[in-house]
């Protein structure tokens, strides 16, 4: 056997030794045993007092010239802001102000201008707010009144509801595992905070003069704060 043949033989032998190792390395690991799982959820609600009110009022007018219209609207809003300063427990701020053209009946030319400016009033002193709203309705229109829990009130109710929901989830998991004659462990858990916001308080249209200085009727009531706990449990053998 010459040198060339010897080198070929050694090369073939080395491949035969290497091939099993390569084949073993490429083989996938055997899948591990998967435990049975159950997905479940539980929720709980706690009432929260609607101790914060937010009202939106507006003034709207039309005029032939934008300058005259702006003076009129700004004057009314400035007077309303000055009137609101007498109520320190009510936070008052201007929000949206819009100006749009008013077209003639033929819709071919601008016949005038319309301007609308809004105020937002917010307070936890419902008595002061409703009294102020009644006075402002001498010049402004009330478009909405929303009663809802203040942030800290909502958080306190949500914390209680979360504890209730977690206990309910635990009880449900124990019941499922016990029925199957198994123990359980939590694989995944999530907590979602939700609520049922109170709709805007209905506003009755009435003559502005008749409504002036009359407190707006409003009842605070309560809102439900709901927390949902969902997750996956494993059932070991």
Phi, psi and omega in degrees: 000123181279178184295323182295315179296323180295318180295322179296319180295316179297323179295317179294319179295321180294323177294320181294330177282327184280328186301314179300322180295318179295319180296320180293319181293328183277343182291133180290151177294148177293134182298140180284166181289129180261132180278147175294142181234157177225131175262134181209168179210161177209147179225163179208152181230149174227142178284146176229132181295135174281080187259015176223131181242140177231123181241148175239126178236156182211160171232135181226138180210160177240150176200162181286327183241139180299324183295312179295322179296316180297318179299318181296311183294314181297325179294317180293317181294319179298320178295322179293319178296321178296320179294324182289338180296341178285355181239085185294339180276358179251122177273122184237135178209153175279146179239255186274140171228124183231147175231132182220151179285150174249120185268156177291171182300328179281351179059030181252342181216157179281124183260347181175193183225150178235133181231138179227132179230139186242150172239142174244130181239132184223138181196154170262356176264088186297324181297314180294320182295313182294327177294316179295319179300319179299320180290320182290339180289358171291337181229338182246159175257143178266119182261331179200153175219115185247128176253129180204164178292143172294157183307316181290328177292317178296319181296318180298317179293322180294322178297318178293318180295324179296318178297318178297317182293322178294319177295322178294321178297315180299316179297321180292320179296317179296322180295316180295312181296319180296321179298325180271000179070034182229168169265176179216161171216148184280127178263322181211143181212136176222148181237124181243128180260128178223177179200164175249091184297143179286134180292161178304138179295131182297135181251122180276134176282136180205167178296132185299322181294320180293329182277344185301134176070003176262124181298140180286128179291133180204143177235126187293302181070202182224160173236146176273131174253120187248139176234133179244129176249125178228154181182187181232134176245149175257148180242089180297153178289000000 
